[in-house]
Amino acid sequence: MLGSYRAELLKLRKRSAVWVLFGAGLVLSLIFGYLLPYLGYATGDDNPQTDGVPRAEILRGMLPERVVDNTIGGYPIFAGALALVLGAIVIGGEYTWGTLKTVLTQRPQRGTILGAQFLALGTMIALWVLGIFAACALCSLGVAAAENGSTNWPGLGDLLQGLGGGWLVLMMWCLAGAVLAVAFRNVALPIGLGVVWILGIETLLAGVVSSLLPSLDWLANALPGTNAGSLVFSVTGMAAADAPPGVRDAVGGGRALLTLIGYCAVFAVLAAWTTRRRDVT
């Protein structure tokens, strides 16, 4: 397992698509967390997007005390979609390139290879989370220095809780992409289905249930995106009015945590079972 894990890490490190996806997530976090809010703060009353919002509150949202909010606020939808693409291309690429058969002839068993891939993906997701946090922290310090704002940071416990919750959200979506890649044995179809689900179908389904079929709230509250948004809402403590798309208090934080762990386990078991039972070609 250790040798396979090192090999998978080497492959991820040298694969340009991994860093392109990370860069996209980083840019989105900085644009929506700092650039657009700062423009709204600087333009003040001339910006209709911030009409009625005190400038002091806009500034407070960019200071170090809110760095966790800006780091993981986009994880349930936008960064989640990128994590799903990562899982799909890493697992599905082995089928598309026909390299899985070659790897399996080098002694490692199918379960060992898949487990090493999941561990490598978890490591890469952790690097994504830390990298985005570091960039957001620097931007927060820059805004605080430029506007003479407070430099109070969240407590260590709050930081670890927020970053850990963000990692779990991205890992859940990454494993969703991986299990789709195993099921369809390619890259394009899992990416298409997964991204459409995250960006469209789940949001539409939740909206229909809440407005037309309230008796099916239990179904909407069991969806992965709903629980991802609820976990982020819980660990950040942001106000519902200020929450970004996909972040809401649909279910409690404890329930969302257990649900996401359950989804991760189900996706991993399904991928392992399918890999072991089916021809890899």
C-alpha positions as CSV (number, residue, x, y, z in Angstrom):
1,M,0.0,0.0,0.0
2,L,2.8,2.5,0.9
3,G,4.5,2.0,-2.4
4,S,1.3,2.4,-4.4
5,Y,0.4,5.5,-2.3
6,R,3.8,7.1,-3.2
7,A,3.3,6.3,-6.8
8,E,-0.2,7.9,-6.8
9,L,1.1,11.0,-5.1
10,L,3.9,11.3,-7.8
11,K,1.3,10.9,-10.5
12,L,-0.9,13.6,-9.0
13,R,2.0,16.0,-8.4
14,K,3.1,15.7,-12.1
15,R,-0.4,15.9,-13.5
16,S,-1.2,19.5,-14.8
17,A,-5.0,19.0,-14.5
18,V,-4.7,18.7,-10.7
19,W,-3.0,22.1,-10.4
20,V,-5.3,23.7,-13.0
21,L,-8.3,22.6,-10.9
22,F,-6.7,23.9,-7.7
23,G,-5.9,27.2,-9.4
24,A,-9.5,27.5,-10.5
25,G,-10.7,26.9,-6.9
26,L,-8.2,29.4,-5.5
27,V,-9.2,32.1,-8.0
28,L,-12.9,31.6,-7.3
29,S,-12.3,31.8,-3.6
30,L,-10.4,35.1,-3.9
31,I,-12.8,36.7,-6.3
32,F,-16.0,36.0,-4.4
33,G,-14.4,36.2,-0.9
34,Y,-12.3,39.4,-1.4
35,L,-12.2,41.0,-4.8
36,L,-15.9,41.6,-5.3
37,P,-16.6,42.5,-1.7
38,Y,-13.7,44.9,-1.6
39,L,-15.0,46.6,-4.8
40,G,-18.4,46.9,-3.1
41,Y,-16.8,48.3,0.0
42,A,-14.7,50.8,-2.1
43,T,-17.6,52.0,-4.2
44,G,-20.0,52.3,-1.3
45,D,-23.4,53.7,-2.1
46,D,-22.6,53.7,-5.8
47,N,-22.8,49.9,-5.9
48,P,-26.3,48.6,-6.1
49,Q,-25.1,45.1,-4.9
50,T,-24.3,46.6,-1.5
51,D,-27.3,48.9,-1.2
52,G,-28.4,48.9,2.4
53,V,-25.4,47.0,3.8
54,P,-23.2,49.0,6.1
55,R,-19.7,49.5,4.8
56,A,-18.3,48.4,8.2
57,E,-20.1,45.1,7.8
58,I,-18.6,44.6,4.3
59,L,-15.1,45.3,5.6
60,R,-15.6,42.9,8.6
61,G,-16.4,40.1,6.2
62,M,-12.9,40.4,4.7
63,L,-10.9,40.7,7.9
64,P,-8.9,37.8,9.4
65,E,-11.7,36.9,11.9
66,R,-13.8,35.8,8.9
67,V,-11.1,33.9,7.0
68,V,-12.7,30.5,7.6
69,D,-15.9,31.8,6.0
70,N,-14.1,33.0,2.9
71,T,-12.0,29.8,2.7
72,I,-14.7,27.2,2.7
73,G,-17.8,29.2,1.8
74,G,-17.7,28.0,-1.8
75,Y,-16.9,24.4,-1.1
76,P,-20.4,22.9,-1.2
77,I,-21.0,24.0,-4.9
78,F,-18.1,25.5,-6.8
79,A,-15.1,24.0,-5.2
80,G,-17.1,20.8,-4.7
81,A,-17.6,20.5,-8.5
82,L,-13.9,20.9,-9.0
83,A,-13.2,18.2,-6.5
84,L,-15.7,15.9,-8.2
85,V,-13.8,16.5,-11.5
86,L,-10.5,15.7,-9.7
87,G,-11.9,12.3,-8.5
88,A,-13.3,11.5,-12.0
89,I,-10.1,12.3,-13.9
90,V,-7.8,10.5,-11.5
91,I,-9.8,7.2,-11.3
92,G,-11.4,7.4,-14.8
93,G,-8.1,8.2,-16.5
94,E,-6.8,4.8,-15.7
95,Y,-9.6,3.3,-17.7
96,T,-9.4,5.8,-20.5
97,W,-5.7,5.3,-21.0
98,G,-5.8,1.6,-20.5
99,T,-3.1,1.8,-17.8
100,L,-5.0,0.0,-15.1
101,K,-4.3,-3.4,-16.6
102,T,-0.6,-2.6,-16.7
103,V,-0.6,-1.5,-13.0
104,L,-2.4,-4.6,-11.9
105,T,0.2,-6.8,-13.5
106,Q,2.9,-5.3,-11.1
107,R,1.5,-7.3,-8.1
108,P,-0.7,-4.8,-6.3
109,Q,-4.3,-6.1,-5.9
110,R,-7.3,-4.0,-7.1
111,G,-8.3,-3.0,-3.6
112,T,-4.7,-1.9,-2.8
113,I,-4.5,0.3,-5.9
114,L,-7.9,1.9,-5.3
115,G,-7.1,2.5,-1.6
116,A,-3.8,4.1,-2.5
117,Q,-5.7,6.3,-5.0
118,F,-8.2,7.4,-2.4
119,L,-5.4,8.2,0.1
120,A,-3.6,10.2,-2.5
121,L,-6.7,12.1,-3.3
122,G,-7.4,12.8,0.3
123,T,-3.8,14.2,0.7
124,M,-4.3,16.4,-2.4
125,I,-7.6,17.7,-1.1
126,A,-5.9,18.6,2.2
127,L,-3.2,20.5,0.2
128,W,-6.0,22.3,-1.7
129,V,-7.7,23.3,1.6
130,L,-4.4,24.6,3.1
131,G,-3.4,26.4,0.0
132,I,-6.7,28.2,-0.3
133,F,-6.6,29.1,3.4
134,A,-3.1,30.5,3.1
135,A,-4.1,32.7,0.2
136,C,-7.3,33.9,1.9
137,A,-5.2,34.6,5.1
138,L,-2.8,36.8,3.1
139,C,-5.7,38.7,1.5
140,S,-7.3,39.2,4.9
141,L,-4.1,40.7,6.3
142,G,-3.7,42.9,3.2
143,V,-7.3,44.3,3.7
144,A,-6.7,44.8,7.4
145,A,-3.5,46.7,6.8
146,A,-5.0,48.8,4.0
147,E,-8.1,49.8,5.9
148,N,-6.7,49.8,9.5
149,G,-9.0,46.9,10.4
150,S,-8.8,44.4,13.2
151,T,-6.3,41.5,12.9
152,N,-8.0,39.2,15.3
153,W,-7.9,35.6,14.1
154,P,-10.3,32.8,14.9
155,G,-9.3,30.4,17.7
156,L,-7.2,27.4,16.8
157,G,-10.1,25.1,17.5
158,D,-12.4,27.1,15.2
159,L,-9.7,27.0,12.5
160,L,-9.2,23.3,12.7
161,Q,-13.0,22.7,12.8
162,G,-13.6,24.8,9.8
163,L,-10.7,23.4,7.7
164,G,-11.6,19.9,8.7
165,G,-15.2,20.4,7.7
166,G,-14.1,21.9,4.4
167,W,-11.8,18.9,3.7
168,L,-14.7,16.5,4.4
169,V,-17.0,18.3,2.0
170,L,-14.5,18.3,-0.8
171,M,-13.5,14.7,-0.1
172,M,-17.1,13.6,-0.3
173,W,-17.5,15.2,-3.7
174,C,-14.2,13.8,-4.8
175,L,-15.3,10.2,-3.9
176,A,-18.6,10.9,-5.8
177,G,-16.6,11.6,-8.9
178,A,-14.4,8.5,-8.3
179,V,-17.4,6.1,-7.9
180,L,-19.0,7.5,-11.1
181,A,-15.7,7.0,-12.9
182,V,-15.5,3.4,-11.8
183,A,-19.1,2.8,-12.8
184,F,-18.8,4.2,-16.3
185,R,-15.1,3.4,-16.8
186,N,-14.3,6.8,-18.4
187,V,-13.9,10.5,-17.6
188,A,-16.3,12.5,-19.6
189,L,-19.6,11.0,-18.6
190,P,-18.9,11.1,-14.8
191,I,-17.8,14.7,-15.0
192,G,-20.9,15.7,-17.0
193,L,-23.4,13.9,-14.7
194,G,-21.6,15.0,-11.5
195,V,-21.3,18.7,-12.4
196,V,-24.9,18.9,-13.7
197,W,-26.1,17.3,-10.4
198,I,-24.1,19.7,-8.2
199,L,-24.9,22.9,-10.1
200,G,-28.4,22.2,-11.3
201,I,-30.4,19.1,-10.4
202,E,-29.9,19.0,-6.7
203,T,-30.7,22.8,-6.3
204,L,-33.8,22.4,-8.5
205,L,-34.9,19.3,-6.6
206,A,-34.5,21.0,-3.2
207,G,-36.4,24.1,-4.5
208,V,-39.3,22.0,-5.8
209,V,-39.5,20.1,-2.5
210,S,-39.5,23.1,-0.3
211,S,-42.1,25.0,-2.4
212,L,-44.4,22.3,-3.7
213,L,-43.8,19.1,-1.8
214,P,-43.0,20.0,1.8
215,S,-43.8,16.5,2.9
216,L,-40.6,15.3,1.1
217,D,-38.3,17.6,3.1
218,W,-36.7,14.5,4.5
219,L,-35.5,13.6,1.0
220,A,-34.1,17.0,0.3
221,N,-32.3,17.0,3.7
222,A,-30.6,13.7,2.8
223,L,-29.0,15.0,-0.4
224,P,-25.2,15.3,-0.3
225,G,-25.2,19.0,-1.3
226,T,-27.7,19.9,1.4
227,N,-25.6,18.3,4.1
228,A,-22.4,19.8,2.7
229,G,-23.9,23.3,2.9
230,S,-25.3,22.6,6.3
231,L,-21.9,21.5,7.6
232,V,-20.1,24.6,6.3
233,F,-22.9,26.8,7.8
234,S,-22.4,25.0,11.1
235,V,-18.6,25.3,11.4
236,T,-18.5,28.9,10.2
237,G,-21.4,30.3,12.1
238,M,-22.1,32.8,9.4
239,A,-25.5,34.5,9.2
240,A,-28.1,33.0,6.9
241,A,-28.5,36.3,5.0
242,D,-24.7,36.5,4.3
243,A,-24.3,32.8,3.3
244,P,-23.0,32.1,-0.2
245,P,-24.9,29.8,-2.6
246,G,-25.4,26.3,-1.3
247,V,-24.6,27.2,2.4
248,R,-27.7,27.0,4.6
249,D,-28.9,25.6,7.9
250,A,-31.1,22.9,6.4
251,V,-30.0,20.3,9.0
252,G,-27.9,20.4,12.2
253,G,-24.1,20.3,12.1
254,G,-23.9,16.9,13.8
255,R,-26.3,15.3,11.4
256,A,-24.6,16.9,8.4
257,L,-21.2,15.6,9.7
258,L,-22.5,12.0,10.1
259,T,-24.3,12.1,6.7
260,L,-21.2,13.2,4.8
261,I,-19.1,10.5,6.5
262,G,-21.7,8.0,5.5
263,Y,-21.6,9.2,1.9
264,C,-17.9,8.9,1.9
265,A,-18.1,5.4,3.2
266,V,-20.8,4.4,0.7
267,F,-18.9,5.9,-2.3
268,A,-15.7,4.2,-1.3
269,V,-17.3,0.8,-0.7
270,L,-19.3,1.0,-4.0
271,A,-16.1,1.8,-5.9
272,A,-14.2,-1.0,-4.3
273,W,-16.9,-3.6,-4.8
274,T,-17.4,-2.6,-8.4
275,T,-13.6,-2.6,-9.1
276,R,-13.2,-6.1,-7.6
277,R,-16.2,-7.7,-9.2
278,R,-16.0,-6.3,-12.7
279,D,-13.6,-6.6,-15.6
280,V,-11.3,-3.6,-15.7
281,T,-11.2,-3.4,-19.5
